[in-house]
Amino acid sequence: MEGGSTMNRVSSRQDGSQFEDSLRRLHALEKKLTDQVQIDIAELRQKWVQLKVDRVTHNTFKLYQVREHLKHSKVLYVEEEQILNEFNRVKEALLTNSLDDETFEATRETCLVLGEKLGNIRQRQTRCYSDTSDLELVINKDIVALKFEDKDFEDLDINQVRASTPVRQLSPTPLDRHRSRSREPSEFR
């Protein structure tokens, strides 16, 4: 596999901060495999031989698997970003508001909840990264020798991923619930 500095970052050990690079790599893999499947289909149209039919079937199934991994990776990427944005909201709230005991407790619970969600997302990202690496090895060995260049990784528009990837809305955090209670008028007035 070839490539420049981006390649070195992408192929290094996966951690949460490198998941965007992993997403870019998977997108490049999907494009390369799509091109190969189109070539295989063109060859199949010229001569229908069982060997070519089997090859197209196998390669198309691998392409399906890559696309499913890509879709899942996009969701994980956006979910991680969503949780990190929630942490930033908590940080802003801490900087702008005073903390009474109830607010402190709600903030602490919120950080614990968000930390647990972020940990789960990062575990799923690691599993997804591992599965994707295994799939890439199979594709590289059985289907097409993969050669990536920097432009292959730059092709993915992260803003488009953010805009077009559906994710579940987060449930209100303990801090959100505390804020909504503290803004309600008192029943005793």
Backbone as CSV, one residue per row, in Angstrom:
resi,resn,N_x,N_y,N_z,CA_x,CA_y,CA_z,C_x,C_y,C_z
1,MET,0.837,-1.166,0.000,0.000,0.000,0.000,0.884,1.233,0.000
2,GLU,0.535,2.181,-0.832,1.353,3.366,-0.968,0.598,4.565,-0.431
3,GLY,1.329,5.650,-0.248,0.702,6.883,0.187,1.707,7.716,0.931
4,GLY,1.308,8.943,1.231,2.203,9.877,1.902,1.929,9.933,3.374
5,SER,2.008,11.145,3.900,1.868,11.333,5.344,0.490,10.935,5.840
6,THR,-0.541,11.146,5.046,-1.880,10.756,5.456,-1.938,9.253,5.657
7,MET,-1.276,8.525,4.807,-1.272,7.075,4.909,-0.690,6.638,6.243
8,ASN,0.372,7.290,6.689,0.985,6.916,7.955,0.016,7.143,9.106
9,ARG,-0.717,8.248,9.084,-1.691,8.514,10.132,-2.814,7.504,10.088
10,VAL,-3.277,7.174,8.904,-4.435,6.305,8.768,-4.115,4.880,9.200
11,SER,-2.926,4.404,8.903,-2.623,3.014,9.201,-2.094,2.814,10.615
12,SER,-1.926,3.888,11.366,-1.430,3.738,12.726,-2.504,3.162,13.631
13,ARG,-2.133,2.862,14.870,-3.051,2.261,15.839,-4.258,3.156,16.049
14,GLN,-5.426,2.564,16.042,-6.680,3.308,16.143,-6.920,3.804,17.558
15,ASP,-7.217,5.070,17.711,-7.791,5.603,18.934,-8.909,6.543,18.523
16,GLY,-9.622,7.072,19.491,-10.799,7.874,19.170,-10.517,9.063,18.278
17,SER,-9.364,9.690,18.432,-9.068,10.881,17.639,-8.758,10.554,16.186
18,GLN,-8.491,9.315,15.866,-8.138,8.954,14.498,-9.299,8.318,13.739
19,PHE,-10.480,8.350,14.323,-11.593,7.681,13.654,-11.979,8.381,12.353
20,GLU,-11.771,9.688,12.274,-12.035,10.387,11.017,-11.132,9.846,9.917
21,ASP,-9.864,9.592,10.242,-8.955,9.012,9.251,-9.409,7.621,8.832
22,SER,-9.891,6.862,9.792,-10.412,5.535,9.489,-11.624,5.633,8.561
23,LEU,-12.467,6.603,8.828,-13.643,6.829,7.984,-13.213,7.190,6.566
24,ARG,-12.214,8.032,6.455,-11.698,8.402,5.124,-11.120,7.184,4.402
25,ARG,-10.426,6.337,5.130,-9.837,5.134,4.533,-10.931,4.192,4.025
26,LEU,-11.966,4.031,4.821,-13.073,3.159,4.428,-13.781,3.716,3.202
27,HIS,-13.933,5.028,3.136,-14.553,5.658,1.965,-13.700,5.404,0.710
28,ALA,-12.377,5.529,0.851,-11.480,5.269,-0.278,-11.552,3.799,-0.694
29,LEU,-11.631,2.907,0.283,-11.769,1.479,-0.003,-13.049,1.210,-0.780
30,GLU,-14.126,1.848,-0.374,-15.407,1.666,-1.062,-15.318,2.118,-2.520
31,LYS,-14.655,3.233,-2.769,-14.516,3.723,-4.144,-13.672,2.767,-4.997
32,LYS,-12.562,2.285,-4.431,-11.696,1.359,-5.184,-12.433,0.055,-5.497
33,LEU,-13.153,-0.466,-4.521,-13.874,-1.719,-4.729,-15.031,-1.529,-5.714
34,THR,-15.687,-0.385,-5.656,-16.753,-0.091,-6.626,-16.194,-0.108,-8.043
35,ASP,-15.044,0.513,-8.236,-14.394,0.513,-9.565,-14.085,-0.911,-10.020
36,GLN,-13.572,-1.729,-9.096,-13.227,-3.108,-9.451,-14.469,-3.913,-9.803
37,VAL,-15.543,-3.737,-9.044,-16.786,-4.464,-9.335,-17.331,-4.046,-10.695
38,GLN,-17.231,-2.772,-11.037,-17.694,-2.321,-12.357,-16.868,-2.949,-13.474
39,ILE,-15.572,-3.079,-13.264,-14.712,-3.757,-14.249,-15.124,-5.218,-14.384
40,ASP,-15.343,-5.886,-13.250,-15.752,-7.295,-13.266,-17.083,-7.483,-13.994
41,ILE,-18.024,-6.585,-13.779,-19.328,-6.676,-14.439,-19.175,-6.476,-15.941
42,ALA,-18.321,-5.537,-16.337,-18.081,-5.321,-17.768,-17.492,-6.571,-18.411
43,GLU,-16.553,-7.221,-17.721,-15.964,-8.467,-18.245,-17.006,-9.576,-18.308
44,LEU,-17.878,-9.617,-17.319,-18.913,-10.642,-17.283,-19.885,-10.475,-18.448
45,ARG,-20.194,-9.244,-18.794,-21.121,-8.989,-19.904,-20.567,-9.502,-21.230
46,GLN,-19.241,-9.498,-21.346,-18.618,-9.971,-22.581,-18.702,-11.488,-22.706
47,LYS,-18.549,-12.175,-21.612,-18.579,-13.634,-21.665,-19.061,-14.177,-20.330
48,TRP,-20.215,-14.818,-20.371,-20.799,-15.383,-19.161,-20.171,-16.738,-18.883
49,VAL,-19.255,-16.738,-17.944,-18.580,-17.955,-17.512,-18.800,-18.058,-16.005
50,GLN,-18.992,-19.290,-15.528,-19.298,-19.470,-14.107,-18.253,-18.819,-13.206
51,LEU,-16.990,-18.897,-13.570,-15.921,-18.308,-12.778,-16.115,-16.798,-12.643
52,LYS,-16.497,-16.137,-13.738,-16.716,-14.690,-13.694,-17.975,-14.343,-12.903
53,VAL,-18.992,-15.172,-13.024,-20.219,-14.955,-12.256,-19.910,-15.054,-10.766
54,ASP,-19.134,-16.066,-10.389,-18.759,-16.229,-8.985,-17.932,-15.039,-8.491
55,ARG,-17.019,-14.575,-9.333,-16.175,-13.428,-8.955,-17.025,-12.177,-8.736
56,VAL,-17.939,-11.903,-9.652,-18.798,-10.726,-9.509,-19.669,-10.856,-8.260
57,THR,-20.202,-12.041,-8.022,-21.031,-12.265,-6.834,-20.235,-12.023,-5.565
58,HIS,-19.048,-12.600,-5.488,-18.186,-12.443,-4.312,-17.792,-10.977,-4.109
59,ASN,-17.354,-10.329,-5.173,-16.894,-8.949,-5.061,-18.038,-7.993,-4.719
60,THR,-19.199,-8.267,-5.260,-20.363,-7.427,-4.956,-20.766,-7.585,-3.495
61,PHE,-20.677,-8.791,-2.975,-20.984,-8.997,-1.563,-19.978,-8.261,-0.682
62,LYS,-18.712,-8.296,-1.037,-17.696,-7.558,-0.274,-17.958,-6.054,-0.352
63,LEU,-18.385,-5.597,-1.514,-18.733,-4.178,-1.658,-19.902,-3.822,-0.744
64,TYR,-20.885,-4.695,-0.674,-22.017,-4.486,0.241,-21.517,-4.379,1.686
65,GLN,-20.602,-5.289,2.082,-20.068,-5.259,3.439,-19.315,-3.946,3.709
66,VAL,-18.536,-3.499,2.747,-17.800,-2.241,2.910,-18.782,-1.080,3.068
67,ARG,-19.829,-1.075,2.279,-20.809,0.023,2.380,-21.545,0.006,3.715
68,GLU,-21.841,-1.178,4.225,-22.474,-1.270,5.542,-21.521,-0.765,6.631
69,HIS,-20.247,-1.142,6.540,-19.251,-0.649,7.500,-19.113,0.872,7.395
70,LEU,-19.139,1.376,6.181,-19.017,2.821,5.972,-20.196,3.553,6.601
71,LYS,-21.393,3.022,6.390,-22.583,3.641,6.975,-22.496,3.628,8.503
72,HIS,-22.099,2.495,9.063,-21.970,2.364,10.513,-20.879,3.305,11.051
73,SER,-19.770,3.419,10.323,-18.675,4.293,10.739,-19.098,5.759,10.747
74,LYS,-19.880,6.149,9.766,-20.370,7.524,9.726,-21.244,7.824,10.933
75,VAL,-22.102,6.888,11.289,-22.968,7.076,12.459,-22.117,7.198,13.725
76,LEU,-21.126,6.332,13.872,-20.259,6.392,15.050,-19.487,7.703,15.107
77,TYR,-19.039,8.179,13.966,-18.303,9.440,13.917,-19.188,10.599,14.378
78,VAL,-20.405,10.654,13.860,-21.313,11.748,14.206,-21.774,11.621,15.663
79,GLU,-22.005,10.398,16.141,-22.394,10.211,17.544,-21.282,10.683,18.484
80,GLU,-20.042,10.357,18.149,-18.923,10.814,18.975,-18.878,12.337,19.014
81,GLU,-19.021,12.944,17.869,-19.006,14.404,17.790,-20.153,15.010,18.606
82,GLN,-21.302,14.373,18.559,-22.473,14.836,19.310,-22.187,14.808,20.822
83,ILE,-21.590,13.735,21.302,-21.259,13.618,22.727,-20.206,14.659,23.115
84,LEU,-19.194,14.838,22.281,-18.160,15.833,22.580,-18.752,17.243,22.620
85,ASN,-19.724,17.515,21.763,-20.407,18.817,21.800,-21.180,18.987,23.107
86,GLU,-21.769,17.899,23.604,-22.470,17.956,24.890,-21.492,18.267,26.022
87,PHE,-20.311,17.661,25.967,-19.285,17.971,26.969,-18.915,19.457,26.905
88,ASN,-18.827,19.996,25.697,-18.524,21.422,25.557,-19.626,22.292,26.145
89,ARG,-20.875,21.870,25.986,-21.985,22.610,26.596,-21.880,22.608,28.113
90,VAL,-21.504,21.455,28.671,-21.329,21.370,30.127,-20.203,22.301,30.558
91,LYS,-19.117,22.298,29.812,-17.979,23.157,30.135,-18.386,24.636,30.099
92,GLU,-19.130,25.014,29.068,-19.601,26.399,28.972,-20.510,26.755,30.142
93,ALA,-21.382,25.825,30.520,-22.276,26.064,31.643,-21.480,26.248,32.934
94,LEU,-20.420,25.486,33.095,-19.587,25.620,34.284,-18.876,26.969,34.323
95,LEU,-18.473,27.450,33.157,-17.761,28.722,33.097,-18.680,29.922,33.297
96,THR,-19.934,29.808,32.904,-20.828,30.961,32.952,-21.762,30.982,34.154
97,ASN,-21.997,29.862,34.809,-22.954,29.801,35.909,-22.261,29.477,37.221
98,SER,-22.896,29.928,38.292,-22.399,29.541,39.607,-22.960,28.164,39.947
99,LEU,-22.256,27.453,40.808,-22.658,26.094,41.129,-23.198,26.014,42.549
100,ASP,-24.468,25.710,42.659,-24.992,25.340,43.968,-24.888,23.823,44.070
101,ASP,-25.307,23.267,45.175,-25.160,21.815,45.370,-25.938,21.008,44.350
102,GLU,-27.159,21.428,44.033,-27.973,20.684,43.054,-27.370,20.756,41.665
103,THR,-26.890,21.929,41.267,-26.276,22.087,39.946,-24.990,21.273,39.864
104,PHE,-24.218,21.277,40.934,-22.988,20.488,40.961,-23.306,19.009,40.778
105,GLU,-24.304,18.528,41.510,-24.679,17.114,41.424,-25.174,16.769,40.016
106,ALA,-25.992,17.652,39.435,-26.501,17.419,38.078,-25.357,17.436,37.063
107,THR,-24.405,18.334,37.251,-23.254,18.414,36.352,-22.397,17.152,36.458
108,ARG,-22.177,16.700,37.686,-21.393,15.484,37.900,-22.070,14.284,37.242
109,GLU,-23.372,14.147,37.449,-24.113,13.033,36.840,-24.073,13.123,35.315
110,THR,-24.194,14.331,34.793,-24.140,14.528,33.339,-22.787,14.073,32.791
111,CYS,-21.719,14.455,33.459,-20.384,14.046,33.001,-20.224,12.529,33.052
112,LEU,-20.776,11.900,34.079,-20.702,10.438,34.171,-21.495,9.779,33.039
113,VAL,-22.697,10.288,32.786,-23.537,9.726,31.720,-22.865,9.909,30.364
114,LEU,-22.390,11.131,30.097,-21.744,11.400,28.812,-20.447,10.597,28.675
115,GLY,-19.704,10.463,29.761,-18.468,9.677,29.719,-18.738,8.220,29.402
116,GLU,-19.797,7.677,29.979,-20.154,6.288,29.692,-20.567,6.129,28.223
117,LYS,-21.357,7.079,27.719,-21.764,7.013,26.309,-20.561,7.132,25.387
118,LEU,-19.652,8.055,25.713,-18.458,8.230,24.889,-17.593,6.972,24.920
119,GLY,-17.463,6.368,26.087,-16.701,5.123,26.192,-17.302,4.022,25.341
120,ASN,-18.625,3.903,25.352,-19.301,2.893,24.525,-19.077,3.157,23.046
121,ILE,-19.172,4.420,22.659,-18.960,4.769,21.245,-17.525,4.443,20.840
122,ARG,-16.580,4.769,21.686,-15.175,4.496,21.360,-14.906,2.994,21.261
123,GLN,-15.554,2.198,22.111,-15.414,0.738,22.005,-15.984,0.249,20.682
124,ARG,-17.147,0.779,20.306,-17.754,0.376,19.025,-16.889,0.834,17.862
125,GLN,-16.258,2.010,17.979,-15.357,2.482,16.935,-14.159,1.550,16.793
126,THR,-13.600,1.122,17.911,-12.454,0.216,17.876,-12.840,-1.108,17.220
127,ARG,-14.014,-1.630,17.587,-14.494,-2.876,16.985,-14.718,-2.685,15.484
128,CYS,-15.318,-1.569,15.113,-15.579,-1.269,13.705,-14.258,-1.132,12.941
129,TYR,-13.302,-0.457,13.544,-11.990,-0.284,12.927,-11.333,-1.642,12.684
130,SER,-11.406,-2.520,13.676,-10.819,-3.858,13.562,-11.512,-4.660,12.458
131,ASP,-12.842,-4.625,12.440,-13.594,-5.343,11.404,-13.262,-4.799,10.021
132,THR,-13.131,-3.493,9.922,-12.808,-2.866,8.645,-11.415,-3.262,8.185
133,SER,-10.469,-3.301,9.112,-9.103,-3.719,8.753,-9.090,-5.152,8.245
134,ASP,-9.846,-6.033,8.906,-9.938,-7.421,8.459,-10.544,-7.505,7.063
135,LEU,-11.599,-6.745,6.841,-12.253,-6.728,5.533,-11.311,-6.192,4.463
136,GLU,-10.553,-5.166,4.799,-9.597,-4.602,3.854,-8.517,-5.617,3.486
137,LEU,-8.062,-6.377,4.457,-7.060,-7.411,4.177,-7.603,-8.463,3.212
138,VAL,-8.838,-8.877,3.426,-9.461,-9.866,2.539,-9.590,-9.302,1.128
139,ILE,-10.036,-8.066,1.032,-10.204,-7.436,-0.288,-8.854,-7.294,-0.974
140,ASN,-7.857,-6.862,-0.217,-6.518,-6.682,-0.780,-5.940,-8.000,-1.270
141,LYS,-6.202,-9.074,-0.545,-5.652,-10.388,-0.889,-6.450,-11.072,-2.010
142,ASP,-7.776,-11.037,-1.915,-8.608,-11.836,-2.810,-9.147,-11.091,-4.027
143,ILE,-9.282,-9.788,-3.954,-10.004,-9.084,-5.012,-9.095,-8.162,-5.818
144,VAL,-8.517,-7.178,-5.146,-7.719,-6.184,-5.861,-6.614,-5.695,-4.928
145,ALA,-5.407,-5.537,-5.488,-4.304,-4.978,-4.711,-4.583,-3.491,-4.507
146,LEU,-4.720,-3.104,-3.263,-5.101,-1.732,-2.957,-3.874,-0.836,-2.886
147,LYS,-3.944,0.245,-3.625,-2.903,1.266,-3.582,-3.615,2.602,-3.377
148,PHE,-3.407,3.177,-2.202,-4.063,4.439,-1.882,-3.089,5.593,-2.041
149,GLU,-3.634,6.721,-2.455,-2.873,7.963,-2.520,-3.578,8.975,-1.626
150,ASP,-2.893,10.060,-1.301,-3.474,11.087,-0.423,-4.815,11.595,-0.945
151,LYS,-4.922,11.736,-2.252,-6.180,12.264,-2.819,-7.361,11.336,-2.553
152,ASP,-7.087,10.039,-2.408,-8.156,9.086,-2.100,-8.777,9.377,-0.738
153,PHE,-7.951,9.835,0.200,-8.435,10.105,1.548,-9.083,11.484,1.667
154,GLU,-8.700,12.391,0.787,-9.238,13.748,0.836,-10.589,13.853,0.149
155,ASP,-11.005,12.800,-0.496,-12.234,12.804,-1.285,-13.499,12.883,-0.425
156,LEU,-13.438,12.430,0.813,-14.605,12.406,1.686,-14.841,13.791,2.279
157,ASP,-16.052,14.305,2.124,-16.439,15.599,2.685,-17.064,15.365,4.057
158,ILE,-16.312,15.682,5.108,-16.779,15.442,6.471,-18.024,16.267,6.783
159,ASN,-18.113,17.466,6.259,-19.324,18.277,6.488,-20.546,17.620,5.874
160,GLN,-20.382,16.976,4.740,-21.480,16.238,4.124,-21.878,15.054,4.993
161,VAL,-20.889,14.384,5.579,-21.167,13.264,6.488,-21.980,13.766,7.674
162,ARG,-21.556,14.889,8.253,-22.276,15.462,9.398,-23.715,15.813,9.031
163,ALA,-23.889,16.374,7.856,-25.211,16.849,7.450,-26.150,15.715,7.044
164,SER,-25.609,14.640,6.511,-26.472,13.610,5.928,-26.577,12.328,6.751
165,THR,-25.875,12.238,7.859,-25.905,11.013,8.655,-26.941,11.138,9.756
166,PRO,-27.960,10.296,9.700,-28.982,10.365,10.746,-28.478,9.727,12.038
167,VAL,-28.673,10.420,13.140,-28.332,9.867,14.449,-29.495,10.123,15.390
168,ARG,-29.528,9.296,16.419,-30.570,9.471,17.425,-30.303,10.735,18.217
169,GLN,-31.380,11.397,18.613,-31.227,12.567,19.452,-30.914,12.098,20.865
170,LEU,-30.000,12.786,21.518,-29.636,12.416,22.876,-30.787,12.711,23.823
171,SER,-30.962,11.842,24.792,-31.969,12.109,25.809,-31.455,13.229,26.699
172,PRO,-32.346,13.948,27.352,-31.897,15.064,28.196,-30.948,14.564,29.285
173,THR,-29.886,15.313,29.501,-28.918,14.960,30.523,-29.442,15.408,31.884
174,PRO,-28.866,14.916,32.966,-29.278,15.393,34.288,-29.158,16.913,34.424
175,LEU,-28.149,17.492,33.802,-27.991,18.947,33.860,-29.119,19.654,33.100
176,ASP,-29.516,19.099,31.947,-30.648,19.672,31.198,-31.930,19.612,32.020
177,ARG,-32.158,18.486,32.678,-33.363,18.349,33.507,-33.326,19.320,34.683
178,HIS,-32.147,19.508,35.256,-32.006,20.444,36.370,-32.294,21.874,35.910
179,ARG,-31.769,22.232,34.747,-32.005,23.583,34.214,-33.483,23.820,33.968
180,SER,-34.169,22.829,33.393,-35.595,23.019,33.096,-36.407,23.139,34.376
181,ARG,-36.035,22.416,35.428,-36.736,22.536,36.714,-36.475,23.881,37.357
182,SER,-35.231,24.351,37.264,-34.889,25.599,37.943,-35.496,26.812,37.249
183,ARG,-35.941,26.678,36.023,-36.548,27.799,35.298,-38.059,27.841,35.435
184,GLU,-38.639,26.783,35.965,-40.095,26.766,36.137,-40.479,27.656,37.295
185,PRO,-41.590,28.359,37.171,-42.027,29.215,38.300,-42.417,28.350,39.490
186,SER,-42.216,28.891,40.646,-42.531,28.164,41.869,-44.037,28.001,42.014
187,GLU,-44.462,26.855,42.519,-45.886,26.594,42.724,-46.413,27.356,43.920
188,PHE,-45.526,27.799,44.791,-45.934,28.390,46.060,-46.124,29.897,45.988
189,ARG,-45.985,30.521,44.859,-46.176,31.968,44.747,-47.598,32.321,44.543
